[in-house]
């Protein structure tokens, strides 16, 4: 994991070269809006700085595959994270909790969409510090409105709940409110402001976390993005700040 940038380049470079052969003019800027249900292969390395003062952090490389169907109204997917935890344990490497997900997008008006999502985290982590130790189910719903000038806004609610697993692990029972304010350029780039509000239903603690995302398309069906974020306020404090990069490949199959 310490050689994460090199591993990342070696993983996605063959796909970038292959993407020029299968470029699809129908795919322009995709993946920025929450309502995009395409067939996607994605590599997403990043780092969460959990506690700056104690040197506790988590480095990850998540491989994601989503299959879009039903005229892109639905998708199903899997996310597999490889993790390295740095902290008082002097570093642990291994597999994290695998995520299974499905999404559905419907139309209310021409420019107003709604979406439903269901995620299930499996307690597959090879070390206790790398996972929740319990199953977690996370249903979510959102609304998205697109303006004719390239701007869009979206808002949604998500509920996290852990069940069945290690009884000694912390129970997660919280809500997340999220909004997206984004702009998609006709020249194949986008930028998003993404504030999140978390409320822990077990202890009443709250957190405001702010993320930004900027990305661009390459050869019509490859997207690159950068996503930094930081804790703004609240006693919940899931992490101090984080940084992610990623590449998405659309309709490889």
Secondary structure, 3 states (H helix, E strand, C coil): CCCHHHHHHHHHHHHHHHHCCCCCCCCCCCCCCCCCCCCEEEEEEEEEEEEHHHCEEEEEEEEEEEEEECCCCEEEEEEEEEEEEECCCCCEEEECCEEEEEEEEEECCCCEEEEEEEEEEECCCCCHHHCCCEEEEEEEEEEEEECCCCEEEEEEEEEEEEEEECCCCCCCEEEEEEEEEEEECCCCEEEEEEEEEEEECCCCCEEEEEEEEEEEEECCCEEEEEEEEEEEECCCCCCCEEEEEEEEEECCC
